Amino acid sequence: MDFKTTLIPFSEEPLTKQVLLELLKEYKRPFDKINELVKQKILVLVKNGLYVPGPASLVRGPEPFLLANHIWGPSYVSLESAMAYWGMIPERVYEVSSVTTMLSKTYKTPAGRYSYIHMPSPYYSMGIQQRKLSDRQHILIASPEKSVCDKVVATSGILLRSKKQVLDLLLEDFRISEDRLKSFNTEEMKSWLPFASKKSSLEILIKTIREL
């Protein structure tokens, strides 16, 4: 059995332990075979029970954002990672940041570093979009507006009390353009306020963006 060929239908997909056990059901000791495939770099172990195709395989692995959705969940990509995805900030982001209803966690994996910040429902479920990265890859990611709100809520040092503080944060610290901020749907943002932490900070954030 050429496992490299077997993996072809699973291009761009994370591979769970259950999927691999089904693919290796003809082996008496499938876990030994999985360990062998990891040593051969045909598979990469991301975390216990989750794998991706390795550099020695014949297929492309999943994008980091799709992998982030699978490592710890339910979750969606947000904060700086989403802000960079939407082209709002110029920096390249080396860690994929997500929001989850589960406990906050950080995973350092051979496939990258992934961090998760807890936020409660129903605020968690608001402002999430599904985006297509390829025909086989669809991710959950915060909208531009939600990614900024999540960043404010998740960062302990951010407490907004004035228009100047908001403008310094958005234009100087985050370096989001004024034109981009003017495109924000502030009515939708306002609808999240009853369910959000740091309500007063988000109120002045929304008010300042509306007045641009």
TADAMO-V58561 format. One record per residue. N is the residue number from 0. SS is DSSP state (a for helix, b for strand, c for the rest). OMEGA is omega in radians with two decimals (* if undefined). D_FIRST is the distance of its C-alpha to the first C-alpha in Angstrom with 2 decimals. Layout:
n;ss;omega;d_first
N;SS;OMEGA;D_FIRST
N;SS;OMEGA;D_FIRST
This chain:
n;ss;omega;d_first
0;c;3.09;0.00
1;c;-3.04;3.81
2;a;3.09;5.91
3;a;3.10;8.86
4;a;3.14;8.49
5;a;-3.09;8.03
6;a;-3.03;11.22
7;a;3.12;13.23
8;a;-3.08;15.04
9;a;3.09;16.08
10;c;3.09;17.94
11;c;-3.14;21.27
12;c;2.89;20.60
13;c;-3.10;20.96
14;b;3.11;18.22
15;b;3.09;19.65
16;a;-3.12;18.51
17;a;3.11;18.58
18;a;-3.12;16.20
19;a;3.12;13.62
20;a;3.09;14.21
21;a;3.13;13.70
22;a;-3.08;10.31
23;c;-3.04;9.38
24;c;3.13;11.59
25;c;3.14;9.61
26;c;3.10;10.23
27;c;-3.13;13.85
28;c;-3.05;14.58
29;a;-3.14;12.94
30;a;3.06;15.76
31;a;3.12;15.08
32;a;3.10;11.55
33;a;3.12;13.41
34;a;3.10;16.02
35;a;3.14;13.77
36;a;3.07;12.45
37;a;3.12;16.18
38;a;3.13;17.23
39;c;-3.13;14.97
40;c;2.99;16.63
41;c;3.02;13.60
42;b;3.01;15.38
43;b;3.08;19.14
44;b;3.13;20.87
45;b;3.01;23.92
46;b;-3.10;25.42
47;c;3.10;24.59
48;c;-3.12;22.22
49;b;-3.07;21.80
50;b;2.98;19.33
51;b;3.06;19.02
52;b;-3.09;16.59
53;c;-3.10;17.52
54;c;3.13;18.92
55;c;3.12;15.82
56;c;-3.14;13.86
57;c;-3.02;14.38
58;c;3.12;16.44
59;c;3.09;19.91
60;c;3.14;20.77
61;c;3.05;23.60
62;c;-3.13;27.22
63;a;-3.12;29.10
64;a;3.09;31.37
65;a;3.11;28.63
66;a;3.11;27.13
67;a;3.11;30.69
68;a;-3.07;30.98
69;a;-3.05;28.00
70;a;-3.09;28.72
71;c;-3.05;32.00
72;c;0.18;33.60
73;c;-3.13;35.21
74;b;2.99;36.03
75;b;3.14;36.83
76;b;-3.11;37.14
77;c;3.10;40.80
78;a;-3.07;43.42
79;a;-3.11;43.10
80;a;3.11;39.53
81;a;3.12;40.71
82;a;3.09;43.93
83;a;3.12;42.10
84;a;-3.12;39.77
85;c;3.10;42.94
86;c;-3.10;44.50
87;c;-3.14;47.31
88;c;-3.03;47.04
89;c;-3.03;46.54
90;c;2.96;44.63
91;c;-3.07;40.94
92;c;-3.06;39.51
93;c;3.10;37.12
94;b;3.10;36.59
95;b;-3.11;35.52
96;b;-3.11;38.27
97;b;3.04;38.02
98;b;-3.10;40.24
99;b;2.99;39.25
100;c;3.13;41.02
101;c;3.10;39.37
102;c;3.06;40.54
103;c;-3.12;40.67
104;b;2.98;37.80
105;b;3.11;36.41
106;b;2.99;32.82
107;b;-3.00;32.16
108;b;3.03;28.44
109;c;3.13;26.28
110;c;3.12;26.30
111;b;-3.14;30.11
112;b;-3.07;33.07
113;b;3.12;33.76
114;b;-3.09;37.07
115;b;3.13;38.24
116;b;3.13;41.88
117;b;2.95;43.05
118;c;-3.04;45.28
119;c;2.97;46.56
120;c;0.07;46.47
121;c;3.14;47.90
122;a;-3.12;48.31
123;a;-2.96;44.57
124;a;-3.06;43.75
125;c;3.05;46.23
126;c;3.10;45.59
127;b;3.09;41.79
128;b;2.98;40.21
129;b;-3.13;36.82
130;b;3.14;35.79
131;b;3.07;33.11
132;b;3.08;31.33
133;b;-3.12;28.95
134;c;-3.08;27.84
135;c;-3.04;25.24
136;b;3.07;27.33
137;b;-3.05;30.56
138;b;2.97;32.36
139;b;-3.07;35.39
140;b;3.09;38.05
141;b;2.99;41.78
142;c;3.10;44.20
143;a;-3.13;46.30
144;a;-3.09;49.14
145;a;-3.13;47.10
146;a;3.11;45.45
147;a;3.11;48.96
148;a;3.12;50.25
149;a;3.14;47.31
150;a;3.11;48.03
151;a;-3.11;51.68
152;a;-3.00;50.94
153;a;-3.04;48.29
154;c;-3.03;50.29
155;c;-3.10;52.88
156;c;-3.10;55.15
157;c;3.03;55.60
158;c;-3.02;58.73
159;c;-3.11;60.32
160;c;-3.10;64.03
161;c;3.10;65.31
162;a;3.14;64.57
163;a;3.11;64.69
164;a;-3.13;62.00
165;a;-3.11;59.74
166;a;3.08;60.34
167;a;-3.13;59.81
168;a;-3.02;56.49
169;a;-3.03;55.17
170;a;-3.07;56.68
171;a;-3.09;56.91
172;a;-3.14;54.22
173;c;-3.10;51.49
174;c;3.01;52.82
175;c;-3.10;52.24
176;c;3.13;54.45
177;a;3.12;57.41
178;a;3.13;56.40
179;a;3.13;53.03
180;a;3.12;54.75
181;a;-3.13;57.17
182;c;-3.09;54.29
183;c;3.07;53.35
184;c;-3.07;53.85
185;a;3.07;56.33
186;a;3.10;57.05
187;a;3.12;53.47
188;a;3.14;53.64
189;a;-3.12;56.88
190;a;3.13;55.31
191;a;-2.99;53.04
192;a;-3.09;56.03
193;a;-3.03;56.87
194;a;-3.00;53.44
195;c;2.91;52.98
196;c;-3.13;53.83
197;c;-3.08;56.28
198;a;-3.09;57.96
199;a;3.10;60.96
200;a;3.13;58.83
201;a;3.10;56.91
202;a;-3.14;60.23
203;a;3.05;61.71
204;a;-3.11;58.45
205;a;-3.13;58.59
206;a;-3.13;62.35
207;a;3.12;62.07
208;a;3.13;59.33
209;a;-3.04;61.48
210;c;3.12;64.44
211;c;*;62.75
